[in-house]
Amino acid sequence: MKTSARATRRTAAAPASVCLLLAGALAASSGPVRGQIARGGRIRTDVDLVSMAVSVQDATGRPVVGLPRDSFTVYDEGKQQEIAVFESETQTPLDLALMIDTSLSALKELEFERLAAMRFIKSVLRPQDSMAVYEISENVARLTPYTSRAESLEAGLKHLTAGAGTSLYDAVCLSSGELQRRPPNRRRVVVLVTDAGETTSRSKFEDARQAALQAEILLYTIVIRPVKNESFRNTAGEHALATITDSTGGAMFWADDASQLDPYYTEIDRELRTQYLLAFYPQPLPPKGSIRHLEVRVAAGDVAAIPLRIRHRRLYLTEGAGG
């Protein structure tokens, strides 16, 4: 198994400049979410349909499940849209990129990260899902193929090695591109564990943001803060990741050390299993080359007066946007 993991590293470790090319290639080929939902929440190709995963939680962070279609209102650039598809996404298969920062700034936490990741894999992975393990340092390397075999993923985790830098923007670009090339009809998820100390990417913030939007990923970021005082941290990287994460409809979590990873992994797992799927045909049809802003509002019955946390992707790109 050791030989196999090393072979995967050689073929998947991408020079940072590849992410720049990747961002341009995605921009040339992407448009709206482009799907038509079939039975079981699966997505078929269609030109105009825009879909999104929506997470609804109460004020304590517990999922609010079982809401009917008429609880939701969707707006595209402030104009209310008719919901064409409404389904639970709990059974929709996942393609998940688990990305772990192995830079020297995070070295002391590496063993905690490895063990917590093994527990997360066993918890989240179902037979119809697939996952791959990546490491992030000055280069970004995929250590395993996408697979549903937990033992293969755990073997990949054993090959995490320390590096001298942190290429977070490159990591978002590379994982977004690889997920976009996966089979259709699946949710694309990136779970990123890092100290957010961006230092060595060739890609820029906007490259990473647009790659994530074009690939339609959900980004979940767990930041392990090496120090609590913001004056001594690279908060620029934290703010950049928070912006990208929010744009995709994912979530940001903050840990003081890697021993706190387990509850955040559990929350991600729970959220992925309790999301709603909404889709609509934009009216009027948006112009090509535009960035569109989305809003979802939720109010119904007993939950109408309860403060709710609603997460969904905030933006989508029409064909030609971001080129």
C-alpha positions as CSV (number, residue, x, y, z in Angstrom):
1,M,0.0,0.0,0.0
2,K,2.9,2.3,0.7
3,T,4.1,2.1,-2.9
4,S,0.6,2.8,-4.2
5,A,0.3,6.0,-2.1
6,R,3.6,7.3,-3.3
7,A,2.6,6.6,-6.9
8,T,-0.6,8.6,-6.4
9,R,1.4,11.5,-4.9
10,R,3.7,11.7,-8.0
11,T,0.8,11.9,-10.4
12,A,-1.5,14.1,-8.4
13,A,0.9,16.6,-6.9
14,A,0.2,19.6,-9.1
15,P,2.6,22.5,-9.5
16,A,0.8,25.6,-8.3
17,S,0.8,27.1,-11.9
18,V,-1.6,24.3,-12.9
19,C,-4.3,25.9,-10.8
20,L,-4.1,29.1,-12.8
21,L,-4.6,27.1,-16.0
22,L,-7.4,25.2,-14.3
23,A,-9.3,28.3,-13.3
24,G,-9.2,29.6,-16.9
25,A,-10.4,26.2,-18.3
26,L,-13.3,26.1,-15.9
27,A,-14.3,29.7,-16.7
28,A,-14.5,28.8,-20.4
29,S,-16.8,25.8,-19.8
30,S,-19.1,26.7,-17.0
31,G,-22.6,28.2,-16.7
32,P,-25.4,28.0,-14.2
33,V,-25.8,24.8,-12.2
34,R,-27.3,23.2,-15.3
35,G,-29.2,20.3,-14.0
36,Q,-32.6,18.7,-14.1
37,I,-33.5,16.7,-11.0
38,A,-34.6,13.2,-11.5
39,R,-35.9,10.8,-8.9
40,G,-33.9,10.5,-5.7
41,G,-32.5,14.0,-6.0
42,R,-30.2,13.1,-8.8
43,I,-29.3,15.8,-11.3
44,R,-29.6,15.4,-15.1
45,T,-28.1,17.8,-17.6
46,D,-30.3,20.8,-18.6
47,V,-29.2,24.2,-19.7
48,D,-31.1,26.7,-17.5
49,L,-32.0,25.0,-14.2
50,V,-30.2,26.5,-11.2
51,S,-30.0,24.2,-8.1
52,M,-28.6,24.6,-4.6
53,A,-28.3,22.7,-1.4
54,V,-29.9,24.5,1.5
55,S,-29.1,23.9,5.2
56,V,-31.7,25.1,7.8
57,Q,-30.8,25.2,11.4
58,D,-32.3,26.6,14.6
59,A,-30.5,29.1,16.8
60,T,-28.7,26.3,18.6
61,G,-27.4,24.8,15.3
62,R,-29.7,21.8,15.2
63,P,-31.0,20.9,11.7
64,V,-34.6,21.9,11.0
65,V,-36.0,19.0,8.9
66,G,-39.3,18.2,7.3
67,L,-40.2,21.6,6.0
68,P,-42.5,21.7,3.0
69,R,-41.9,23.4,-0.3
70,D,-44.0,26.4,0.6
71,S,-41.7,27.2,3.5
72,F,-39.0,28.4,1.0
73,T,-38.8,31.4,-1.2
74,V,-36.0,31.9,-3.7
75,Y,-34.7,35.2,-5.1
76,D,-32.4,35.7,-8.0
77,E,-31.0,39.3,-8.1
78,G,-33.9,40.2,-5.8
79,K,-36.6,38.7,-8.0
80,Q,-38.7,35.9,-6.6
81,Q,-38.4,32.7,-8.6
82,E,-40.8,29.7,-8.9
83,I,-39.3,26.6,-7.2
84,A,-39.3,23.9,-9.9
85,V,-37.7,21.2,-7.8
86,F,-37.9,20.6,-4.1
87,E,-36.3,17.5,-2.5
88,S,-34.4,16.3,0.4
89,E,-30.8,15.6,-0.6
90,T,-30.0,13.2,2.2
91,Q,-29.6,10.3,-0.3
92,T,-27.7,12.1,-3.0
93,P,-24.2,10.6,-3.3
94,L,-21.2,12.7,-2.3
95,D,-17.9,13.3,-3.9
96,L,-15.8,14.7,-1.0
97,A,-12.2,16.1,-1.1
98,L,-10.7,15.9,2.4
99,M,-7.8,18.4,2.3
100,I,-5.3,18.6,5.3
101,D,-2.8,21.4,5.8
102,T,0.6,19.8,6.5
103,S,2.7,22.9,6.5
104,L,5.3,23.4,9.2
105,S,3.0,25.8,10.9
106,A,0.6,22.9,11.5
107,L,3.1,20.1,12.0
108,K,2.5,19.8,15.8
109,E,-1.2,19.1,15.1
110,L,-0.6,16.6,12.3
111,E,-1.2,13.4,14.3
112,F,-4.4,14.8,15.9
113,E,-5.5,15.7,12.4
114,R,-4.8,12.3,11.0
115,L,-6.7,10.4,13.8
116,A,-9.7,12.8,13.6
117,A,-9.8,12.4,9.8
118,M,-9.9,8.6,10.2
119,R,-12.9,8.9,12.4
120,F,-14.6,11.3,10.0
121,I,-14.1,8.9,7.1
122,K,-15.7,6.0,9.0
123,S,-18.6,8.2,10.0
124,V,-19.4,10.1,6.7
125,L,-18.6,7.5,4.0
126,R,-21.4,5.4,2.6
127,P,-21.1,2.8,-0.2
128,Q,-22.5,5.2,-2.8
129,D,-20.1,8.0,-1.8
130,S,-16.5,8.6,-2.8
131,M,-13.7,10.5,-1.1
132,A,-10.1,11.4,-1.7
133,V,-7.4,12.6,0.7
134,Y,-5.2,15.6,-0.2
135,E,-2.3,17.2,1.6
136,I,-1.6,20.9,1.3
137,S,1.9,22.4,1.7
138,E,3.9,24.4,-0.9
139,N,2.3,22.0,-3.4
140,V,-1.0,20.3,-3.3
141,A,-1.0,16.5,-3.6
142,R,-3.8,14.0,-3.8
143,L,-2.7,11.0,-1.8
144,T,-5.5,8.6,-2.8
145,P,-7.9,8.1,-5.7
146,Y,-11.6,8.9,-5.2
147,T,-12.9,5.8,-3.5
148,S,-15.5,4.4,-1.2
149,R,-13.0,2.1,0.5
150,A,-12.3,3.5,4.0
151,E,-9.1,1.4,4.3
152,S,-7.6,3.0,1.2
153,L,-8.3,6.5,2.5
154,E,-6.8,5.6,5.9
155,A,-3.7,4.3,4.3
156,G,-3.4,7.6,2.4
157,L,-3.6,9.5,5.7
158,K,-0.5,7.7,6.9
159,H,1.5,9.3,4.1
160,L,0.8,12.8,5.2
161,T,4.2,14.6,5.3
162,A,5.2,18.1,6.4
163,G,6.0,20.8,3.9
164,A,7.4,24.3,4.0
165,G,4.5,26.4,2.8
166,T,0.7,26.6,2.5
167,S,-1.0,26.9,-0.9
168,L,-4.6,27.3,0.0
169,Y,-5.8,29.0,-3.1
170,D,-4.1,26.4,-5.2
171,A,-5.8,23.7,-3.1
172,V,-9.3,25.2,-3.8
173,C,-8.5,25.5,-7.5
174,L,-7.2,21.9,-7.8
175,S,-10.0,20.2,-5.8
176,S,-12.7,22.2,-7.5
177,G,-11.4,21.2,-10.9
178,E,-11.0,17.5,-10.0
179,L,-14.5,17.4,-8.5
180,Q,-16.0,19.0,-11.6
181,R,-14.6,16.2,-13.7
182,R,-16.2,13.6,-11.5
183,P,-19.4,11.8,-12.7
184,P,-22.5,14.0,-12.7
185,N,-25.5,13.6,-10.4
186,R,-23.5,14.0,-7.2
187,R,-22.8,16.7,-4.6
188,R,-19.3,18.1,-4.7
189,V,-17.9,18.8,-1.2
190,V,-14.5,20.1,0.0
191,V,-13.5,19.8,3.7
192,L,-10.5,21.9,4.3
193,V,-8.5,21.6,7.6
194,T,-5.9,24.4,7.9
195,D,-4.3,27.1,10.0
196,A,-5.3,29.5,7.1
197,G,-1.7,30.8,6.8
198,E,-1.7,31.2,3.0
199,T,1.9,31.7,1.9
200,T,2.9,30.0,-1.4
201,S,-0.1,29.8,-3.9
202,R,0.5,30.9,-7.5
203,S,-3.3,31.3,-7.8
204,K,-5.0,34.4,-6.4
205,F,-8.0,34.8,-4.2
206,E,-10.3,35.5,-7.1
207,D,-9.0,32.4,-9.1
208,A,-10.0,30.2,-6.1
209,R,-13.3,31.9,-5.5
210,Q,-14.4,31.5,-9.1
211,A,-13.1,28.0,-9.4
212,A,-15.2,27.0,-6.4
213,L,-18.3,28.7,-7.8
214,Q,-17.9,27.3,-11.3
215,A,-17.5,23.8,-9.9
216,E,-20.5,24.3,-7.6
217,I,-18.7,22.9,-4.6
218,L,-19.8,23.1,-0.9
219,L,-16.7,24.3,1.0
220,Y,-16.4,23.5,4.7
221,T,-13.4,25.1,6.3
222,I,-12.0,24.2,9.8
223,V,-9.4,26.7,10.9
224,I,-7.0,25.6,13.6
225,R,-5.8,28.8,15.2
226,P,-2.1,28.5,16.1
227,V,-2.6,31.5,18.4
228,K,-5.8,33.1,19.6
229,N,-4.6,36.7,19.4
230,E,-5.4,38.0,15.9
231,S,-2.4,40.3,16.0
232,F,-0.1,37.3,15.7
233,R,-2.0,35.4,13.0
234,N,-2.4,35.6,9.2
235,T,-5.9,36.9,9.4
236,A,-5.9,37.8,5.7
237,G,-6.0,34.1,4.8
238,E,-8.8,33.5,7.3
239,H,-10.9,36.3,5.9
240,A,-10.3,35.1,2.3
241,L,-11.4,31.5,3.2
242,A,-14.4,32.8,5.0
243,T,-15.5,34.7,1.9
244,I,-15.1,31.7,-0.4
245,T,-16.8,29.4,2.1
246,D,-19.8,31.6,2.5
247,S,-20.1,32.1,-1.2
248,T,-20.5,28.3,-1.8
249,G,-23.0,27.8,1.0
250,G,-20.6,25.8,3.2
251,A,-19.6,26.7,6.8
252,M,-16.6,27.9,8.7
253,F,-15.4,26.5,12.0
254,W,-12.8,27.6,14.4
255,A,-10.7,25.3,16.6
256,D,-8.0,26.2,19.1
257,D,-6.2,23.0,18.4
258,A,-6.6,19.8,16.5
259,S,-8.0,17.9,19.5
260,Q,-11.3,19.8,18.8
261,L,-11.8,18.5,15.3
262,D,-14.2,15.7,16.1
263,P,-17.3,17.8,16.9
264,Y,-16.8,19.9,13.7
265,Y,-16.5,16.8,11.6
266,T,-19.7,15.5,13.2
267,E,-21.5,18.8,12.4
268,I,-20.4,18.6,8.8
269,D,-21.6,15.0,8.5
270,R,-25.0,15.9,10.0
271,E,-25.5,18.9,7.8
272,L,-24.7,16.9,4.6
273,R,-27.4,14.4,5.6
274,T,-30.1,17.0,6.3
275,Q,-29.9,19.5,3.5
276,Y,-32.8,20.5,1.2
277,L,-32.4,20.6,-2.6
278,L,-34.0,23.5,-4.4
279,A,-33.9,24.3,-8.1
280,F,-35.5,26.9,-10.4
281,Y,-35.5,28.2,-13.9
282,P,-34.3,31.8,-13.8
283,Q,-36.9,34.3,-15.0
284,P,-36.0,36.5,-16.8
285,L,-33.2,34.5,-18.3
286,P,-29.9,36.0,-17.0
287,P,-27.4,37.5,-19.5
288,K,-24.3,35.5,-20.3
289,G,-21.1,36.5,-18.5
290,S,-22.9,37.6,-15.4
291,I,-22.5,36.9,-11.7
292,R,-25.9,36.3,-10.1
293,H,-26.8,36.8,-6.4
294,L,-29.1,34.3,-4.7
295,E,-31.2,34.5,-1.5
296,V,-33.3,31.9,0.2
297,R,-35.9,32.8,2.9
298,V,-37.5,30.2,5.1
299,A,-40.7,30.7,7.2
300,A,-43.4,28.2,7.9
301,G,-45.8,27.1,10.7
302,D,-44.2,26.5,14.1
303,V,-40.7,27.7,12.9
304,A,-42.0,31.1,11.5
305,A,-41.1,33.0,14.6
306,I,-37.9,31.1,15.4
307,P,-34.6,32.6,14.3
308,L,-33.2,30.3,11.7
309,R,-29.7,29.9,10.2
310,I,-30.0,29.4,6.5
311,R,-27.0,28.4,4.4
312,H,-26.9,28.2,0.6
313,R,-24.6,29.3,-2.1
314,R,-24.8,33.1,-2.5
315,L,-23.7,33.3,-6.1
316,Y,-23.8,31.5,-9.4
317,L,-22.0,32.3,-12.7
318,T,-23.7,32.3,-16.1
319,E,-21.8,31.1,-19.2
320,G,-18.8,33.2,-19.9
321,A,-18.5,34.7,-16.4
322,G,-15.1,34.8,-14.8
323,G,-13.1,34.4,-18.0
